[in-house]
């Protein structure tokens, strides 16, 4: 079987839910930025708030979800 992320119909939208990504990723909590996140990071770089190198190496991090505590 050959898996090619370049031809995936939901690439950059559902990578976090992809079993291939989960199995092959070196750092399981690190994910590629989606299109909206990439535009935001590129915008920060374009106005000089971060370097081009920082923008290129930016990644998303999945944090474990913690439910809110009930106060009642």
C-alpha positions as protocol buffer text, in pm:
chain_id: "A"
residue {
  index: 1
  type: UNK
  ca { x: 0 y: 0 z: 0 }
}
residue {
  index: 2
  type: UNK
  ca { x: 121 y: 350 z: -78 }
}
residue {
  index: 3
  type: UNK
  ca { x: -3 y: 651 z: 117 }
}
residue {
  index: 4
  type: UNK
  ca { x: 58 y: 992 z: -36 }
}
residue {
  index: 5
  type: UNK
  ca { x: -42 y: 1294 z: 174 }
}
residue {
  index: 6
  type: UNK
  ca { x: 8 y: 1519 z: -128 }
}
residue {
  index: 7
  type: UNK
  ca { x: -304 y: 1370 z: -291 }
}
residue {
  index: 8
  type: UNK
  ca { x: -517 y: 1342 z: 23 }
}
residue {
  index: 9
  type: UNK
  ca { x: -856 y: 1511 z: -37 }
}
residue {
  index: 10
  type: UNK
  ca { x: -870 y: 1646 z: 321 }
}
residue {
  index: 11
  type: UNK
  ca { x: -504 y: 1743 z: 358 }
}
residue {
  index: 12
  type: UNK
  ca { x: -440 y: 2026 z: 606 }
}
residue {
  index: 13
  type: UNK
  ca { x: -800 y: 2005 z: 728 }
}
residue {
  index: 14
  type: UNK
  ca { x: -808 y: 1668 z: 899 }
}
residue {
  index: 15
  type: UNK
  ca { x: -445 y: 1575 z: 957 }
}
residue {
  index: 16
  type: UNK
  ca { x: -501 y: 1570 z: 1333 }
}
residue {
  index: 17
  type: UNK
  ca { x: -758 y: 1292 z: 1291 }
}
residue {
  index: 18
  type: UNK
  ca { x: -552 y: 1092 z: 1040 }
}
residue {
  index: 19
  type: UNK
  ca { x: -433 y: 752 z: 1160 }
}
residue {
  index: 20
  type: UNK
  ca { x: -129 y: 770 z: 932 }
}
residue {
  index: 21
  type: UNK
  ca { x: -25 y: 1099 z: 1089 }
}
residue {
  index: 22
  type: UNK
  ca { x: -78 y: 957 z: 1435 }
}
residue {
  index: 23
  type: UNK
  ca { x: 132 y: 648 z: 1362 }
}
residue {
  index: 24
  type: UNK
  ca { x: 419 y: 814 z: 1176 }
}
residue {
  index: 25
  type: UNK
  ca { x: 459 y: 1142 z: 1357 }
}
residue {
  index: 26
  type: UNK
  ca { x: 773 y: 1178 z: 1567 }
}
residue {
  index: 27
  type: UNK
  ca { x: 622 y: 1414 z: 1823 }
}
residue {
  index: 28
  type: UNK
  ca { x: 259 y: 1300 z: 1866 }
}
residue {
  index: 29
  type: UNK
  ca { x: 132 y: 1634 z: 1997 }
}
residue {
  index: 30
  type: UNK
  ca { x: 285 y: 1841 z: 1716 }
}
residue {
  index: 31
  type: UNK
  ca { x: 73 y: 1895 z: 1405 }
}
residue {
  index: 32
  type: UNK
  ca { x: 109 y: 2086 z: 1081 }
}
residue {
  index: 33
  type: UNK
  ca { x: -65 y: 2421 z: 1074 }
}
residue {
  index: 34
  type: UNK
  ca { x: -394 y: 2431 z: 887 }
}
residue {
  index: 35
  type: UNK
  ca { x: -449 y: 2688 z: 611 }
}
residue {
  index: 36
  type: UNK
  ca { x: -591 y: 2956 z: 845 }
}
residue {
  index: 37
  type: UNK
  ca { x: -309 y: 2911 z: 1098 }
}
residue {
  index: 38
  type: UNK
  ca { x: -48 y: 2921 z: 820 }
}
residue {
  index: 39
  type: UNK
  ca { x: -193 y: 3251 z: 688 }
}
residue {
  index: 40
  type: UNK
  ca { x: -182 y: 3397 z: 1040 }
}
residue {
  index: 41
  type: UNK
  ca { x: 180 y: 3294 z: 1093 }
}
residue {
  index: 42
  type: UNK
  ca { x: 278 y: 3422 z: 748 }
}
residue {
  index: 43
  type: UNK
  ca { x: 109 y: 3753 z: 833 }
}
residue {
  index: 44
  type: UNK
  ca { x: 314 y: 3783 z: 1152 }
}
residue {
  index: 45
  type: UNK
  ca { x: 631 y: 3720 z: 953 }
}
residue {
  index: 46
  type: UNK
  ca { x: 536 y: 3967 z: 681 }
}
residue {
  index: 47
  type: UNK
  ca { x: 518 y: 4253 z: 932 }
}
residue {
  index: 48
  type: UNK
  ca { x: 837 y: 4150 z: 1112 }
}
residue {
  index: 49
  type: UNK
  ca { x: 686 y: 4018 z: 1436 }
}
residue {
  index: 50
  type: UNK
  ca { x: 858 y: 3682 z: 1386 }
}
residue {
  index: 51
  type: UNK
  ca { x: 1141 y: 3573 z: 1157 }
}
residue {
  index: 52
  type: UNK
  ca { x: 1091 y: 3378 z: 836 }
}
residue {
  index: 53
  type: UNK
  ca { x: 1269 y: 3083 z: 1000 }
}
residue {
  index: 54
  type: UNK
  ca { x: 1028 y: 3092 z: 1297 }
}
residue {
  index: 55
  type: UNK
  ca { x: 734 y: 3104 z: 1057 }
}
residue {
  index: 56
  type: UNK
  ca { x: 866 y: 2810 z: 855 }
}
residue {
  index: 57
  type: UNK
  ca { x: 914 y: 2595 z: 1164 }
}
residue {
  index: 58
  type: UNK
  ca { x: 583 y: 2685 z: 1331 }
}
residue {
  index: 59
  type: UNK
  ca { x: 357 y: 2395 z: 1422 }
}
residue {
  index: 60
  type: UNK
  ca { x: 36 y: 2343 z: 1611 }
}
residue {
  index: 61
  type: UNK
  ca { x: 34 y: 2157 z: 1939 }
}
residue {
  index: 62
  type: UNK
  ca { x: -257 y: 1947 z: 2054 }
}
residue {
  index: 63
  type: UNK
  ca { x: -317 y: 1998 z: 2422 }
}
residue {
  index: 64
  type: UNK
  ca { x: -518 y: 1750 z: 2626 }
}
residue {
  index: 65
  type: UNK
  ca { x: -868 y: 1878 z: 2686 }
}
residue {
  index: 66
  type: UNK
  ca { x: -956 y: 1951 z: 3047 }
}
residue {
  index: 67
  type: UNK
  ca { x: -1325 y: 1983 z: 3127 }
}
residue {
  index: 68
  type: UNK
  ca { x: -1435 y: 2288 z: 3322 }
}
residue {
  index: 69
  type: UNK
  ca { x: -1508 y: 2224 z: 3686 }
}
residue {
  index: 70
  type: UNK
  ca { x: -1859 y: 2276 z: 3806 }
}
residue {
  index: 71
  type: UNK
  ca { x: -1895 y: 2548 z: 4068 }
}
residue {
  index: 72
  type: UNK
  ca { x: -2242 y: 2439 z: 4180 }
}
